[in-house]
Amino acid sequence: MPIKNKKTLLNLRLFPEELFGLLMLSAMLILSFVFHDKLEYNRITGRHYFRFFTYTLLLYFLFGGKLKSIGKIIRNFFPLILITTVFENLGDVITKINPYHADWTLIKIDKFLFGGDASLWMERFYTPWLNNLMHSAYTSYYLIPPLIGMLLYLSGNYKAFRNFVVAVAFTAFLGYIGYVLVPAIGPKFVLAHLYTKSIKTGALMTQIAKVINDYEPFRADCFPSLHTAHTLVAMMYAYKYIKKIFSIPFCMWGSLLIISTVYGRHHYVIDVIAGILLAIFNVIIAARINEFWYKKVFIGNWREHYPESINWQRAKQFFKFKFINRGKNNNK
């Protein structure tokens, strides 16, 4: 039974990241109306309508009643879909209404801080095997937040999982605001005329890069580096909640991924610094947001939104997740 609290501000059944995501989708919809003369109006606005009302309806069913375990699992991982959708809407709208690029400002900051362009300096290290390794690290970004989220979920440490989801979601949403305020397309485009070496990779890595480039509709997505921010969030949660036999190699790989953002000419160093600060900020506030939300906004016990009937021990044995650290599980 939900625990009612007379001091709650609102009888709201949304998680904080769900509310924030829907607000951002609403903002994209409003912008598509305001700047309709610059957009492919029918295509973009129609897609915004469809996504906004589809997700609103889905969330209504998810938080409107008592869910069985499968429904709870779907809802718990729903923010990953919401994050992706907001990103796609940014690609539709922002590049049309804000064509200004801040690349040369970011380049000046890099030169002021480090005396030059880091991606140009890194050309001296280019070799086929290192190029493939760096590209593998960079593309693994898309698996990292789901992987750590799944490990925390399977461990039954739902409080850690809840804080992780909020940290990842708010990192994404605040990062998207950064894209709007400081749009930049990256050194691989702006500094292309200065590079003397190409980043040659094997056929597989080249094909993976093509698929990712075709998928990502938004090019002005450099500042801050969300590859850096999300990876660092995952590294911090992995180090704290997962056994060192996994977390230490994972953090080493994550560090390589962060370096690859500059090595691969995707980001300026200042983008990476901004991503690091963004990650630290959201890890700090995530637990505080959840604590406030369940005390003042969300009527009910947070534990009721997670499955109870799943045999987690069997699931862990099946997936061989023997490195999950149960010792730091604190759901009381």
C-alpha positions in Angstrom: 0.0 0.0 0.0 1.3 3.5 -0.8 2.4 5.5 2.2 0.6 8.8 2.2 2.4 11.8 3.5 0.4 15.0 4.4 3.6 17.1 3.8 3.9 16.2 0.2 3.8 19.1 -2.3 2.1 17.2 -5.1 0.3 13.9 -5.6 2.7 13.1 -8.4 3.4 9.6 -9.6 6.3 10.5 -12.0 10.0 9.9 -11.3 12.0 13.2 -11.5 13.8 12.2 -14.7 10.4 11.3 -16.3 9.0 14.7 -15.5 12.1 16.5 -16.7 12.1 14.5 -19.9 8.5 15.2 -20.7 9.1 18.9 -20.0 12.0 18.9 -22.4 9.9 17.2 -25.1 7.2 19.8 -24.5 9.8 22.5 -25.0 10.9 21.0 -28.3 7.3 20.9 -29.4 6.8 24.5 -28.5 10.0 25.5 -30.4 8.8 23.6 -33.4 5.7 25.8 -33.4 7.5 29.1 -32.8 10.1 28.5 -35.4 7.9 26.6 -37.9 9.1 28.8 -40.8 12.6 27.4 -40.4 11.6 23.8 -40.0 10.2 21.0 -42.1 7.0 21.8 -40.2 4.7 18.9 -40.9 7.4 16.2 -40.6 9.0 17.5 -37.4 6.0 18.7 -35.5 4.1 15.6 -36.4 6.9 13.4 -35.0 7.1 15.6 -31.8 3.3 15.2 -31.3 3.4 11.5 -31.8 6.4 11.0 -29.4 5.1 13.3 -26.7 1.6 11.9 -26.5 2.8 8.3 -26.9 5.2 8.6 -24.0 2.7 10.5 -21.9 0.1 7.8 -22.4 2.7 5.1 -21.7 3.7 6.8 -18.5 0.1 7.2 -17.5 -0.4 3.4 -17.6 3.0 2.8 -15.9 2.4 5.0 -12.9 -1.4 5.0 -12.8 -1.8 1.6 -11.1 -0.2 -1.3 -9.4 2.3 -3.0 -11.8 3.4 -6.5 -12.0 7.2 -7.2 -12.2 7.5 -6.9 -16.0 5.8 -3.5 -16.0 8.1 -2.3 -13.2 11.1 -3.4 -15.1 10.0 -1.6 -18.3 9.3 1.6 -16.4 12.7 1.4 -14.5 14.6 1.4 -17.8 12.2 3.7 -19.7 14.5 6.8 -19.1 17.0 5.4 -21.6 14.3 5.7 -24.3 13.3 9.1 -23.1 16.9 10.4 -23.2 17.3 9.1 -26.7 14.1 10.7 -27.9 15.0 14.2 -26.5 18.3 13.9 -28.2 16.7 13.2 -31.6 14.3 16.1 -31.1 17.2 18.4 -30.5 18.7 17.3 -33.9 15.4 18.3 -35.6 15.1 21.7 -34.0 18.3 23.3 -32.6 20.4 23.0 -35.8 17.7 24.9 -37.6 17.0 27.7 -35.1 20.5 28.2 -33.8 23.0 27.8 -36.6 25.8 29.6 -34.7 28.8 27.4 -33.9 31.0 28.1 -30.9 33.9 26.0 -32.1 36.4 28.8 -32.5 35.7 30.0 -29.0 36.3 26.5 -27.6 39.5 26.3 -29.7 40.7 29.6 -28.2 40.0 28.2 -24.7 42.0 25.1 -25.4 44.9 27.1 -26.8 44.8 29.4 -23.7 44.8 26.5 -21.3 47.1 24.0 -23.1 49.0 26.0 -25.6 47.6 24.3 -28.7 45.1 21.9 -30.2 45.2 18.5 -28.4 43.8 16.5 -31.3 46.6 17.8 -33.6 49.2 17.0 -31.0 47.9 13.4 -30.7 48.5 12.7 -34.4 52.1 11.6 -33.4 50.6 8.5 -31.7 48.4 7.4 -34.6 49.0 3.7 -35.5 46.4 1.2 -36.9 46.2 -0.9 -33.8 45.9 2.2 -31.5 43.3 3.7 -33.8 41.2 0.5 -33.6 41.6 0.4 -29.9 40.5 4.0 -29.4 37.6 3.7 -31.8 36.5 0.5 -30.0 36.5 2.4 -26.7 34.7 5.3 -28.1 31.9 3.3 -29.6 31.5 1.2 -26.5 30.0 4.3 -24.8 26.5 3.3 -26.0 26.7 0.1 -23.9 28.2 1.5 -20.8 25.2 3.1 -19.0 22.9 0.2 -19.7 25.6 -2.3 -18.6 26.2 -0.6 -15.2 22.4 0.0 -14.8 21.7 -3.7 -15.4 24.4 -4.8 -12.9 23.0 -2.6 -10.2 19.5 -3.8 -11.0 20.4 -7.5 -10.9 22.2 -7.0 -7.6 18.9 -5.9 -6.1 20.5 -2.6 -4.9 17.5 -0.6 -6.1 18.5 2.6 -4.2 21.9 2.7 -6.0 20.1 1.9 -9.3 17.6 4.7 -8.7 20.3 7.2 -8.0 22.3 6.0 -11.0 19.3 6.5 -13.3 18.7 10.0 -12.1 22.4 10.9 -12.4 22.5 9.5 -16.0 19.2 11.2 -17.0 20.0 14.6 -15.5 23.5 14.5 -17.0 21.9 14.0 -20.4 19.3 16.7 -20.0 21.7 19.3 -18.7 24.2 18.3 -21.4 21.5 18.9 -24.0 20.9 22.4 -22.7 24.7 22.9 -23.1 24.3 21.8 -26.8 21.7 24.5 -27.2 23.7 27.3 -25.5 27.1 26.3 -26.9 26.6 24.5 -30.2 29.8 23.1 -31.7 30.5 20.6 -34.4 33.9 19.4 -33.2 37.6 19.5 -34.4 37.2 16.7 -37.0 35.2 19.3 -39.1 36.6 22.6 -38.0 40.3 21.6 -38.0 40.1 19.2 -40.9 42.4 21.3 -43.0 45.2 21.2 -40.4 45.4 17.4 -39.9 48.2 15.6 -41.7 47.2 12.0 -40.9 44.0 10.1 -41.3 42.6 7.9 -38.5 42.7 4.6 -40.4 40.7 1.7 -38.8 39.8 -1.8 -39.8 36.8 -2.6 -41.9 34.6 -3.5 -38.9 35.4 -0.3 -37.0 34.8 1.7 -40.2 31.4 0.1 -40.6 30.4 0.7 -37.0 31.4 4.3 -37.3 29.2 4.7 -40.4 26.2 3.2 -38.6 26.7 5.5 -35.6 27.1 8.6 -37.9 23.9 7.6 -39.8 22.0 7.2 -36.5 23.1 10.4 -34.8 21.0 13.2 -36.4 22.6 16.0 -34.3 26.0 17.3 -35.2 26.3 20.3 -32.9 26.8 18.0 -29.8 30.3 18.7 -28.5 29.9 20.9 -25.5 29.9 19.3 -23.0 31.2 15.8 -23.8 28.4 13.4 -22.8 30.7 10.5 -23.7 32.9 11.7 -20.9 30.1 12.6 -18.5 28.1 9.4 -18.8 31.2 7.2 -18.7 32.5 9.0 -15.6 29.1 8.6 -13.9 29.2 4.9 -14.7 32.8 4.6 -13.4 31.9 6.2 -10.1 29.0 3.9 -9.5 30.9 0.8 -10.6 33.8 1.6 -8.3 31.5 2.1 -5.3 29.0 -0.7 -5.8 30.6 -3.4 -7.9 33.5 -5.7 -6.9 37.0 -4.5 -7.9 37.6 -7.6 -10.1 35.2 -5.9 -12.5 35.2 -2.2 -11.6 39.0 -1.6 -11.8 39.3 -3.0 -15.5 36.1 -1.2 -16.3 37.4 2.2 -15.0 40.6 1.6 -17.0 38.5 1.1 -20.1 36.4 4.1 -19.2 39.5 6.3 -18.9 40.6 5.1 -22.4 37.2 6.0 -23.7 37.5 9.6 -22.3 40.9 10.0 -23.9 39.5 8.6 -27.2 37.1 11.6 -27.4 40.0 13.9 -28.1 42.2 11.3 -29.9 39.4 10.6 -32.4 38.9 14.3 -33.0 35.3 14.3 -31.6 35.9 16.8 -28.8 38.0 19.7 -27.6 39.7 19.3 -24.2 37.4 21.9 -22.7 34.4 19.7 -23.7 35.9 16.9 -21.7 36.5 19.1 -18.7 32.9 20.3 -18.8 31.8 16.7 -19.1 33.8 15.7 -16.0 32.3 18.6 -14.0 28.8 17.7 -15.2 29.3 14.1 -14.1 30.5 15.0 -10.6 27.7 17.5 -10.1 25.0 15.0 -11.1 26.4 12.2 -9.0 26.4 14.5 -6.0 22.8 15.7 -6.5 21.2 12.5 -7.7 20.7 11.0 -4.2 19.5 14.3 -2.9 16.9 14.6 -5.7 15.6 11.2 -5.0 15.4 11.8 -1.2 13.5 15.0 -1.7 11.2 13.5 -4.4 10.0 10.6 -2.2 9.6 12.8 0.9 7.9 15.9 -0.7 6.6 15.0 -4.1 6.1 11.3 -4.8 3.5 9.9 -2.5 4.5 6.3 -1.7 7.4 4.1 -0.8 10.1 3.9 -3.5 10.5 0.2 -2.9 7.0 -0.5 -4.3 8.2 0.5 -7.8 10.6 -2.4 -8.1 9.9 -6.1 -8.7 9.8 -8.5 -5.7 8.9 -11.8 -7.4 11.9 -12.2 -9.7 14.5 -14.8 -8.6 17.5 -12.5 -8.8 19.9 -15.3 -7.6 18.9 -17.5 -10.6 19.2 -14.5 -12.9 22.7 -13.7 -11.7 23.8 -17.3 -12.0 22.4 -17.5 -15.5 24.3 -14.4 -16.6 27.3 -15.3 -14.4 27.3 -11.9 -12.7 29.5 -13.2 -9.8 31.3 -9.9 -9.5 28.3 -8.0 -8.1 29.1 -6.7 -4.7 26.2 -7.6 -2.4 28.1 -6.2 0.6 27.2 -2.7 -0.3 23.5 -3.3 -0.9 21.5 -1.0 1.2 17.8 -0.9 0.5 16.5 -0.5 4.0 
